[in-house]
Amino acid sequence: MAVLGRIRRRGTILIIIIGLGLFAFIAEEGFRSCETTKNNQRQQIGEVLGEKVNAQDFQQEVESFTDYLKVAQGIDNLNDQQLQSLRDQAWNQFVQNKIIEKEADKLGLRVTDEEMQNVLREGTHPMLQRTPFTNQQTGRFDVNALQKFLADYKQNGTNPQYGEQYQMIYKYWTFLEKNLRQTLLATKYQSLVQESILSNPIEAKMAFKDENEESSIQLAALPYSSVQDSKVQITESDMKAKYDELKDTYYNGRFGAKQIIETRDVSYIDVPVVASAQDRATLQKTFADYDKQLAAAADPSEIVRKSTSLVNYLGVPVSKNAFPQDIASKLDSMAVGQTTGVFENKQDNTLNIIKLVAKTNLPDSVQFRAIQVGGQDANAAHRSADSIFTALKSNPNQFEALAKKYGQTGEKNWMTSSQYEQAPSMDEDTKKYLIALFNGGVNELQNVVTTQGNIILQVLDRKAMSDKYTAAVIKKTIDYSNDTHTAAYNKFSAFLSANQTAADLQKNAAKNGYKYLDQKDLTSNQHYVAGLQGTTEALRWAFNDAKEGEVSKMFEAGNNGDHLLVVVLNKVHPVGYRGLDDPTVKEWIKAEVMKDKKAEVLMAKLQGVNSINAAKAKGAKISSVNQITFASPVTVQSLGASEFALSGAVAATAKGKFSSKPVKGEAGVYVFQVTNKANRPVKFNEKQQEMRCRQMALQTIMQGFGNELMYNADVVDNRYNFF
């Protein structure tokens, strides 16, 4: 009882202690939950139709796309710009597929396995062209070749001898099959939309008349510029009324005032770091040494390698396409063994030397078949290859049978020079193999000895003979030294320390030799601030951390930090409608109101005018315009304008008649006299014209419809946080 009494006396304290313990436990779980949520958010690369897109999932899509391109286009290595372009394609395709999938699902549209099989059996779909599964006789997609590969992959996919090649082609096919199914679904959806757009014989006849009835006129034009802006009074109500009228109108590449994606207005100072006179002199001295070494070298490969030239030396004949344009332009004028001496290319900011080692006439593509012969060691491989070579000499028809004996197909393949010309390097075995391949005569058998074994090679066909060059090129950027970079960095740092606000930067930039520039409507999917590579960090600052009016730290951007950059965030434009307080919108609306007001003045001036001479007396510019149709705008050269309203008014006016009232255009107000009307000598085809009407209507509708679908998909693109 005594114990219970003590507990009762201290009950309040115990409750507080227990409460604090429970709070700590709950808080800990809450913190964990928040941290988990934040980690999940950090991994979200974007959002489409409310569905979160995980960064790892998207990266897998990019890698699948890359594997596909490696097979489809023979691309091995991608530079930063190519990789960024590939990510853009993967993202845009992902977004479009999600939107189409949702719309198709609402309509009950899908692509069945049977439909896929029918497409594969037909083999005519554009996506199935130029695949590895091609019938050698017809040059078309062969579903049997695909099925054979899939069966072989199932059996041999893990075999080390075939694994890498089979895996690459299998990934290629998996990606293509997935995208083919998505493309077929999109085609179904678009076809459904297209079928909802109808035409008829009456519309076809009217459209044919609009396209082919030509008018000639005498035109009198009063330009808006003839009315001084100061004579026009614009009120707030005028601006508001015009804004409400035009905010959804397509204008200047966008839908009026509607903001489909979030953008930023920024200003920036970009300081390029360039080589000093001392830097250039040092590089010139180095190139003078290269010049002597190349001229004396029988094999220039080591000299080029040590120079870290921007152009690789493969030591095999390649086409002009393998060289930069400035190098390729000099090859034909050079003699074999000649060295150009040092020359500068200002366009790419490089110093260059060329030595032409050899020039020969070779095919661009070769059809061949081959047997790779290995053994316990190189000598065993050589003995086996000699035996195979002797057997084939006496009976070439057993090539495929002997190949199968060594676990290969011996099938015919094509090799093009473009498949190896951009290689970063080439070992001696590969070099020997390619030289034998492209120099081999048709039907000639060759036993090519390599360090690992032998290759029995037979060239079957040669196409597109052209000049090929073996040329050693040393091309190096005229780069700045560390001292030059440090000097530029310190100077810009001192300027930024003394000018820490946007106003000060703008005021004092020119005085210090810098340019203060603007970039309107920067989007995160543009990837580059100020058009510079290497500005991912600056982009993240602008879209994540910065507040309006804030100045960034100094960023090192460009290629390897050859630009110094500071950014000012001026304005954030969220998704939705921009208001009249937005300078861009206000300027646009004011111009439209100004045009309306001036049109009223000029139309009043032309009131009662009933002839070209009377219009001329009012100060109008007179010109003759021919070949006017309703379907195209009238080009008014005197005002430098294209006028759709004028083409409609001319079409509605009979030959010999004067315009019934002044026409308000984009650049001025017009009256006119129709001097002639005639039809083009074109035969009317009702069905073709109906189809054209449908296609034009579909194109117009899909442009606005597609943007509306994208707008409603609530797409969030956070890729800039990851790449």
C-alpha positions in Angstrom: 0.0 0.0 0.0 2.9 2.3 0.8 4.2 1.8 -2.7 0.8 2.5 -4.2 0.6 5.7 -2.2 4.0 6.9 -3.4 2.9 6.2 -7.0 -0.3 8.2 -6.4 1.6 11.1 -5.0 4.0 11.1 -7.9 1.3 10.3 -10.5 1.6 13.6 -12.3 5.3 13.3 -12.7 5.0 9.8 -14.0 2.4 10.8 -16.5 4.6 13.6 -17.8 7.6 11.2 -18.0 5.6 8.6 -19.8 4.1 11.3 -22.1 7.5 12.6 -23.0 8.6 9.0 -23.8 5.6 8.4 -26.0 6.2 11.8 -27.7 9.8 11.0 -28.3 8.8 7.6 -29.8 6.1 9.2 -32.0 8.4 12.0 -33.0 11.2 9.6 -33.9 8.8 7.6 -36.1 7.6 10.9 -37.6 11.1 12.1 -38.4 11.8 8.7 -40.0 8.6 9.0 -42.0 9.5 12.6 -43.1 13.1 11.5 -44.0 11.7 8.6 -46.0 9.3 10.9 -47.8 12.2 13.3 -48.5 14.3 10.5 -49.8 11.5 9.3 -52.1 11.1 12.9 -53.4 14.8 13.1 -54.0 14.5 10.1 -56.3 11.5 11.5 -58.2 12.7 12.8 -61.6 9.3 14.0 -62.5 5.6 13.4 -62.6 3.0 12.7 -65.4 -0.7 12.5 -64.8 -0.1 12.2 -61.1 2.2 9.3 -61.5 5.6 9.8 -59.9 8.6 8.9 -62.1 11.6 7.3 -60.3 15.1 8.4 -61.3 16.3 4.8 -61.5 13.4 3.7 -63.7 14.0 6.6 -66.0 17.7 5.9 -66.2 16.9 2.3 -67.2 14.8 3.8 -70.0 17.7 5.9 -71.1 20.1 2.9 -71.0 17.6 0.8 -73.1 17.4 3.6 -75.6 21.2 3.7 -75.7 21.5 0.0 -76.3 18.9 0.3 -79.1 21.0 3.0 -80.8 24.2 1.0 -80.5 22.6 -1.6 -82.7 20.4 0.6 -84.9 22.9 3.3 -85.7 26.3 1.7 -84.8 26.8 4.3 -82.0 29.3 3.2 -79.3 30.2 6.4 -77.4 28.0 9.4 -76.8 29.3 12.9 -76.0 27.5 15.1 -73.4 25.3 16.8 -76.0 24.3 13.5 -77.6 23.5 12.0 -74.2 21.4 15.0 -73.2 19.6 14.8 -76.5 18.9 11.1 -75.9 17.6 11.8 -72.4 15.3 14.4 -73.9 14.0 11.9 -76.5 13.5 9.3 -73.8 11.6 11.8 -71.6 9.4 13.2 -74.3 8.5 9.7 -75.5 7.8 8.6 -72.0 5.4 11.6 -71.4 3.7 11.2 -74.8 3.2 7.5 -74.2 1.7 8.1 -70.8 -0.8 10.6 -72.2 -1.8 8.4 -75.1 -2.1 5.4 -72.8 -4.6 7.3 -70.5 -6.6 8.6 -73.4 -6.7 5.2 -75.1 -7.7 3.5 -71.9 -10.7 5.8 -71.5 -11.7 4.8 -75.0 -11.1 1.1 -74.6 -8.2 1.0 -77.1 -5.4 -1.5 -76.9 -3.0 -3.4 -79.0 -3.4 -7.2 -78.8 -0.7 -9.8 -79.1 -2.4 -11.0 -82.3 -2.2 -7.5 -83.8 1.5 -7.4 -82.9 2.1 -10.8 -84.6 0.3 -9.6 -87.7 2.5 -6.5 -87.9 5.6 -8.7 -87.5 4.4 -11.2 -90.2 3.7 -8.4 -92.7 7.1 -6.8 -91.9 6.3 -3.5 -93.6 6.1 -1.2 -90.6 8.8 1.6 -90.8 10.1 0.6 -87.3 11.0 -2.8 -88.7 13.2 -1.6 -91.5 17.0 -1.8 -91.2 16.9 -4.3 -88.3 19.4 -7.2 -87.9 16.4 -9.5 -88.8 16.5 -8.8 -92.5 16.1 -11.3 -95.3 19.3 -11.2 -97.4 17.4 -11.8 -100.6 14.6 -9.3 -100.3 16.2 -6.8 -97.9 13.0 -6.7 -95.9 12.2 -7.6 -92.3 11.9 -11.4 -91.8 9.9 -12.6 -88.9 11.5 -16.0 -89.3 14.9 -14.5 -88.8 13.6 -12.9 -85.6 12.1 -16.1 -84.3 15.4 -18.0 -85.1 17.3 -15.4 -83.1 15.0 -15.6 -80.1 15.3 -19.4 -80.1 19.1 -19.1 -80.4 19.2 -16.5 -77.6 17.2 -18.8 -75.3 19.6 -21.6 -76.0 23.0 -19.7 -76.3 22.4 -16.3 -74.6 24.6 -17.2 -71.6 27.3 -18.8 -73.7 30.5 -16.6 -73.2 31.3 -16.9 -76.9 28.0 -15.3 -77.9 26.7 -13.7 -74.7 27.7 -10.1 -75.2 26.5 -9.9 -78.8 23.3 -11.8 -78.2 22.6 -9.7 -75.1 23.0 -6.4 -77.1 20.7 -7.6 -79.9 18.2 -9.0 -77.4 18.0 -5.6 -75.6 17.7 -3.9 -79.0 14.7 -6.1 -79.9 13.0 -5.8 -76.5 13.2 -2.0 -76.7 12.0 -2.0 -80.3 9.1 -4.4 -79.6 7.9 -2.2 -76.6 8.0 1.0 -78.7 6.4 -0.7 -81.6 3.4 -1.6 -79.4 3.2 2.0 -78.1 3.5 3.4 -81.6 0.6 1.1 -82.8 -1.5 2.3 -79.9 -0.8 5.9 -80.7 -1.6 5.3 -84.4 -5.0 3.8 -83.3 -5.7 6.8 -81.2 -4.7 9.3 -83.9 -6.8 7.3 -86.5 -9.8 7.6 -84.2 -9.3 11.3 -83.9 -8.8 11.6 -87.7 -11.9 9.6 -88.4 -13.9 12.1 -86.3 -12.9 14.8 -88.8 -15.2 14.8 -91.8 -15.2 16.5 -95.2 -17.8 16.6 -98.0 -18.0 17.4 -101.7 -19.2 21.0 -101.0 -16.3 21.7 -98.7 -13.9 20.2 -101.3 -15.2 22.4 -104.1 -15.0 25.5 -101.9 -11.4 24.6 -100.8 -10.4 23.9 -104.4 -11.8 27.3 -105.5 -10.0 29.0 -102.6 -6.7 27.5 -103.6 -6.9 28.0 -107.3 -8.9 31.1 -108.1 -6.3 33.9 -108.5 -7.0 37.6 -108.3 -5.0 40.6 -109.3 -5.5 44.0 -107.6 -4.5 47.6 -107.3 -3.8 48.0 -103.6 -3.9 51.2 -101.6 -2.2 50.9 -98.1 -2.2 53.2 -95.1 0.4 51.9 -92.6 -0.1 52.1 -88.9 3.2 53.8 -88.7 1.7 56.8 -90.4 -0.2 57.5 -87.1 1.9 58.7 -84.3 1.8 56.7 -81.0 1.4 59.9 -79.1 -1.9 60.6 -80.8 -3.4 57.4 -79.5 -5.0 57.2 -76.0 -5.1 53.7 -74.4 -7.0 53.1 -71.1 -6.8 50.3 -68.6 -10.2 49.1 -69.7 -9.0 48.9 -73.3 -6.1 46.7 -72.1 -8.2 44.5 -69.9 -10.8 43.9 -72.7 -8.1 43.0 -75.2 -6.4 40.7 -72.7 -9.6 38.8 -72.1 -10.1 38.6 -75.8 -6.6 37.3 -76.7 -5.3 35.5 -73.6 -6.0 32.1 -75.2 -5.0 33.1 -78.7 -2.0 31.4 -80.3 0.7 34.1 -80.4 4.5 34.2 -80.9 4.9 30.4 -80.5 2.7 30.1 -77.4 -0.9 30.2 -76.5 -1.3 33.8 -75.6 -0.9 34.4 -71.9 -1.2 30.8 -71.0 2.0 29.4 -69.3 2.1 25.6 -70.1 5.3 25.0 -68.1 7.1 26.9 -65.4 9.9 29.3 -66.6 12.3 31.8 -65.3 13.5 35.2 -66.5 17.2 35.6 -65.7 20.1 38.0 -66.3 23.7 36.9 -66.4 27.3 37.9 -67.0 29.3 35.3 -68.9 33.1 35.7 -68.8 34.9 33.5 -71.4 38.4 32.6 -70.4 40.7 32.8 -73.4 44.4 32.1 -74.1 46.8 35.0 -73.5 49.5 36.0 -75.9 52.0 34.0 -73.8 49.8 30.9 -73.9 49.6 31.1 -77.7 53.3 31.5 -78.0 54.0 28.5 -75.8 51.6 26.3 -77.9 53.1 27.6 -81.2 56.6 26.4 -79.9 55.2 23.0 -79.0 53.6 22.6 -82.5 56.9 23.6 -84.2 58.4 20.5 -82.5 55.4 18.3 -83.6 56.0 19.6 -87.2 59.6 18.3 -87.2 58.7 15.0 -85.6 55.8 14.3 -88.0 57.9 15.1 -91.1 60.6 12.7 -90.0 58.4 9.8 -88.7 57.7 6.7 -90.7 55.0 5.7 -88.2 53.3 8.8 -86.7 51.0 6.9 -84.3 53.1 7.4 -81.1 53.6 11.1 -81.9 49.8 11.7 -82.3 49.0 9.7 -79.2 51.4 11.7 -77.0 50.2 14.9 -78.4 46.6 14.2 -77.1 45.3 15.3 -80.5 41.5 15.8 -80.9 41.7 13.6 -84.0 42.6 10.0 -83.4 45.1 8.2 -85.7 43.9 4.7 -86.6 46.6 3.8 -89.1 44.0 2.5 -91.6 42.5 4.2 -94.7 39.4 6.2 -93.9 37.0 8.5 -95.8 37.0 12.3 -95.6 34.0 12.0 -93.3 36.2 10.7 -90.6 38.0 14.0 -90.4 36.9 17.5 -89.3 35.9 19.7 -92.2 39.0 21.9 -92.1 41.3 18.8 -92.2 39.2 17.1 -94.9 39.3 20.2 -97.2 43.2 19.9 -97.4 43.6 16.2 -98.1 43.1 16.2 -101.9 45.7 19.0 -102.5 48.4 17.1 -100.5 51.0 14.6 -101.8 51.6 11.4 -100.0 54.3 12.0 -97.4 53.7 15.7 -97.3 53.2 17.6 -94.0 51.2 20.8 -94.1 53.1 22.8 -91.4 51.2 24.5 -88.5 48.0 26.3 -89.4 45.3 27.9 -87.2 41.5 27.4 -87.5 39.8 30.4 -85.9 36.3 28.8 -86.2 37.1 26.0 -83.7 40.1 27.8 -82.0 42.7 25.2 -82.8 46.2 24.8 -84.1 46.7 22.0 -86.6 49.2 19.8 -88.5 48.5 17.1 -91.1 50.7 14.5 -92.5 49.3 12.4 -95.4 50.7 8.9 -94.9 48.8 7.1 -97.8 46.0 7.6 -100.2 44.2 4.7 -102.0 40.9 3.8 -103.7 38.8 1.4 -101.6 35.1 0.4 -101.3 32.8 2.1 -98.7 31.1 -1.2 -98.0 32.2 -4.8 -98.3 30.1 -8.0 -98.1 32.0 -10.9 -96.6 31.9 -14.1 -94.5 34.4 -15.2 -91.9 35.4 -18.1 -89.7 37.2 -17.3 -86.4 39.7 -20.1 -85.6 40.9 -20.6 -82.1 42.8 -23.3 -80.2 44.6 -24.2 -77.1 47.3 -21.8 -78.1 48.1 -19.6 -81.1 50.1 -22.3 -82.8 47.2 -24.7 -82.6 44.9 -22.1 -84.0 47.4 -21.5 -86.9 47.5 -25.2 -87.8 43.7 -25.5 -87.7 43.3 -22.4 -89.9 45.8 -23.7 -92.4 43.8 -26.9 -92.7 40.5 -25.0 -93.2 42.1 -22.6 -95.7 43.4 -25.5 -97.8 40.0 -27.2 -97.7 38.2 -24.1 -98.8 40.7 -23.4 -101.6 39.7 -26.7 -103.1 36.0 -26.3 -102.4 34.7 -22.8 -101.4 31.1 -24.1 -101.3 31.7 -25.8 -97.9 32.3 -22.5 -96.2 29.1 -22.5 -94.1 29.5 -26.2 -93.2 33.0 -25.7 -91.9 31.9 -22.6 -90.0 29.1 -24.6 -88.2 31.8 -27.1 -87.3 33.5 -24.4 -85.3 30.2 -23.1 -83.7 29.6 -20.2 -86.2 27.1 -19.5 -89.0 29.5 -18.4 -91.7 26.6 -16.2 -93.0 27.1 -13.2 -95.2 27.5 -9.8 -93.6 28.2 -6.2 -94.7 30.8 -3.9 -93.2 30.9 -0.2 -94.0 33.9 2.1 -93.4 31.6 4.3 -91.2 31.4 1.5 -88.6 35.1 1.9 -87.6 36.1 5.4 -88.8 35.1 7.1 -85.5 36.8 4.5 -83.3 38.9 6.2 -80.5 41.7 3.7 -81.1 42.5 0.5 -82.9 44.8 -2.5 -82.0 47.1 -4.1 -84.5 44.9 -7.2 -84.9 41.8 -5.1 -85.8 43.9 -3.0 -88.1 45.3 -6.1 -89.9 41.7 -7.5 -90.2 40.2 -4.3 -91.7 43.1 -3.8 -94.2 42.6 -7.4 -95.4 38.8 -7.0 -95.6 38.7 -3.8 -97.6 41.7 -4.6 -99.8 40.5 -8.2 -100.6 39.3 -9.1 -104.1 35.9 -10.5 -104.7 35.7 -14.2 -103.9 39.3 -14.2 -102.7 40.1 -16.3 -99.6 42.5 -14.9 -97.0 44.0 -16.4 -93.9 44.5 -13.5 -91.5 46.9 -14.3 -88.6 46.2 -12.5 -85.3 47.8 -12.8 -81.9 44.9 -14.9 -80.5 44.3 -17.0 -83.5 43.3 -16.8 -87.2 40.4 -15.5 -89.2 39.5 -17.1 -92.5 38.0 -14.3 -94.6 36.2 -14.2 -98.0 35.1 -11.0 -99.6 31.9 -11.5 -101.6 31.1 -8.0 -102.9 32.5 -4.5 -102.9 30.5 -1.3 -103.4 31.0 2.5 -103.7 34.7 2.8 -104.5 36.1 6.1 -103.3 39.4 7.7 -102.2 40.5 6.8 -98.6 43.2 8.5 -96.6 45.7 7.4 -94.0 46.5 10.8 -92.4 48.1 11.7 -89.1 46.5 14.9 -87.6 47.5 16.8 -84.6 44.6 19.2 -83.7 44.7 21.0 -80.3 42.6 23.7 -78.8 44.4 27.0 -78.3 43.8 26.8 -74.6 44.5 29.1 -71.7 47.0 28.3 -69.0 46.3 27.9 -65.3 47.8 31.3 -64.7 45.5 32.9 -67.2 42.4 31.2 -65.7 43.5 32.3 -62.2 43.9 35.9 -63.3 40.4 35.9 -64.9 38.9 34.2 -61.9 40.4 36.7 -59.4 39.4 39.7 -61.5 35.8 38.6 -61.8 35.6 37.6 -58.1 36.8 41.1 -57.2 34.1 42.6 -59.4 31.4 40.4 -57.8 32.5 41.2 -54.3 32.2 45.0 -55.1 28.8 44.5 -56.8 26.6 42.2 -54.9 23.1 43.3 -56.1 21.5 42.9 -59.5 21.3 46.7 -59.8 25.0 47.1 -59.2 25.9 44.3 -61.6 23.8 45.9 -64.3 25.2 49.4 -63.6 28.9 48.5 -63.5 29.3 45.6 -65.8 30.2 47.6 -68.9 32.6 49.8 -67.0 34.6 46.6 -66.1 34.5 45.1 -69.5 31.6 42.7 -68.9 28.2 42.3 -70.6 25.0 42.1 -68.6 22.6 40.0 -70.7 19.0 38.8 -70.3 17.5 35.3 -71.0 13.7 35.3 -70.9 11.6 32.2 -70.3 14.4 29.9 -69.3 13.0 26.3 -68.9 14.6 23.5 -66.9 14.4 21.3 -70.0 16.7 23.7 -71.9 19.5 22.3 -69.8 21.8 25.2 -70.4 21.9 28.7 -69.0 23.2 31.4 -71.4 23.6 28.6 -74.0 26.6 27.3 -72.1 27.4 23.6 -71.4 28.3 22.7 -67.9 25.6 25.0 -66.3 23.6 22.3 -64.5 24.5 23.7 -61.1 23.4 27.2 -62.2 20.1 25.7 -63.5 19.5 23.9 -60.3 20.1 27.2 -58.4 17.6 29.1 -60.6 14.8 26.5 -60.2 15.4 25.2 -56.6 17.0 27.7 -54.4 16.9 31.2 -55.8 14.4 33.9 -54.9 13.4 36.8 -57.3 16.0 39.5 -57.3 18.7 37.2 -55.9 22.3 37.0 -57.3 24.0 33.6 -57.6 27.5 32.7 -56.6 30.1 32.4 -59.4 29.8 29.3 -61.4 32.5 27.7 -63.5 30.8 26.6 -66.7 31.5 25.7 -70.4 34.0 23.1 -71.3 36.2 22.3 -68.3 35.4 25.7 -66.7 36.4 27.9 -69.6 33.5 30.3 -68.8 32.8 32.1 -65.5 29.2 32.8 -64.9 27.0 34.7 -62.5 23.2 34.6 -62.7 20.4 36.9 -61.4 16.9 35.5 -61.0 14.5 38.3 -62.2 11.1 36.6 -62.4 9.4 33.3 -61.8 6.6 32.4 -64.2 4.4 29.5 -62.8 2.1 27.4 -64.8 -1.2 29.2 -65.5 -2.0 32.6 -67.1 0.4 35.5 -67.0 -1.4 38.6 -66.0 -1.3 42.1 -67.6 1.4 43.0 -65.0 3.8 40.8 -66.9 6.0 43.0 -69.2 5.9 40.6 -72.1 2.1 40.2 -72.0 1.6 43.9 -71.4 3.8 44.8 -74.4 1.9 42.3 -76.6 -1.5 43.5 -75.5 -0.6 47.2 -75.8 0.6 46.6 -79.3 -2.7 45.0 -80.2 -4.7 47.8 -78.7 -2.5 50.4 -80.4 -3.1 48.6 -83.7 -6.9 48.7 -83.1 -6.9 52.4 -82.2 -4.8 53.3 -85.2 -7.0 51.2 -87.5 -10.0 53.2 -86.3 -8.2 56.5 -87.2 -7.1 55.2 -90.7 -10.5 53.6 -91.5 -12.2 56.9 -90.7 -9.7 58.6 -93.0 -10.7 56.3 -95.8 -14.4 56.6 -95.2 -16.2 57.4 -98.5 -13.1 56.6 -100.6 -14.3 54.7 -103.7 -11.3 54.6 -106.0 -7.5 54.0 -106.0 -6.9 57.7 -106.9 -9.0 58.9 -104.1 -7.1 56.7 -101.7 -3.8 58.0 -103.1 -5.0 61.5 -102.4 -5.4 60.5 -98.8 -1.7 59.5 -98.6 -2.0 55.8 -99.3 0.8 53.8 -100.9 -0.2 52.3 -104.2 1.0 48.9 -105.6 -0.1 46.1 -107.9 -0.4 42.6 -106.3 -1.0 39.4 -108.4 -1.8 35.7 -107.8 -3.8 36.3 -104.7 -5.8 33.3 -103.4 -8.1 32.9 -100.4 -6.0 30.1 -99.1 -2.8 32.1 -98.7 -2.1 35.5 -97.1 -1.4 38.5 -99.4 2.2 39.6 -99.3 2.3 43.4 -99.1 5.9 44.2 -100.0 5.5 48.0 -99.4 4.7 47.3 -95.7 6.7 44.0 -95.3 3.6 42.2 -94.1 1.5 39.0 -94.8 -2.2 39.8 -94.6 -4.8 37.0 -94.2 -7.7 39.4 -93.8 -6.8 41.0 -97.2 -6.9 37.7 -99.0 -10.4 37.0 -97.7 -11.7 40.4 -98.7 -10.2 40.1 -102.2 -11.8 36.7 -102.7 -15.2 38.1 -101.7 -14.9 41.0 -104.2 -16.0 40.6 -107.9 -13.7 41.5 -110.8 -13.7 45.2 -111.6 -15.2 46.1 -108.2 -13.7 48.4 -105.6 -13.5 47.1 -102.0 -16.8 47.8 -100.2 -15.0 48.9 -97.0 -11.5 49.4 -95.7 -9.7 46.2 -94.5 -8.0 46.1 -91.1 -4.7 44.2 -91.4 -1.6 43.4 -89.3 0.5 46.3 -90.7 -2.1 48.8 -91.9 -5.5 49.5 -93.4 -6.2 48.7 -97.1 -8.6 49.4 -99.9 -8.3 47.8 -103.3 -9.6 47.5 -106.9 -9.9 43.9 -108.3 -8.4 44.1 -111.9 -8.7 40.4 -112.8 -9.8 37.0 -111.6 -8.8 33.7 -113.3 -8.6 30.0 -112.4 -5.4 28.0 -112.4 -5.3 25.2 -115.0 -5.7 22.4 -112.4 -8.2 19.5 -112.7 -10.5 19.1 -109.7 -10.4 15.6 -108.0 -13.1 15.5 -105.4 -11.8 12.6 -103.3 -8.2 13.9 -103.2 -9.5 17.4 -102.3 -11.7 15.9 -99.5 -8.6 14.1 -98.1 -6.6 17.3 -98.2 -9.3 19.2 -96.3 -9.3 16.5 -93.6 -5.5 16.5 -93.3 -5.4 20.2 -93.0 -8.1 20.2 -90.4 -6.4 17.4 -88.5 -3.1 19.2 -88.5 -4.7 22.4 -87.1 -6.7 20.5 -84.4 -3.9 18.2 -83.3 -1.6 21.2 -82.7 -4.0 22.7 -80.2 -5.3 19.4 -79.0 -1.8 18.1 -78.2 -0.9 21.2 -76.3 -4.1 20.9 -74.3 -3.4 17.3 -73.4 0.1 18.2 -72.3 -1.2 21.1 -70.2 -3.8 18.9 -68.5 -1.2 16.1 -67.8 0.4 18.3 -65.1 3.9 17.3 -66.2 6.6 18.0 -63.7 10.1 17.7 -65.1 12.8 17.6 -62.4 15.6 16.0 -64.6 17.8 19.0 -64.0 18.3 17.8 -60.4 19.8 14.6 -61.7 21.6 15.3 -65.0 
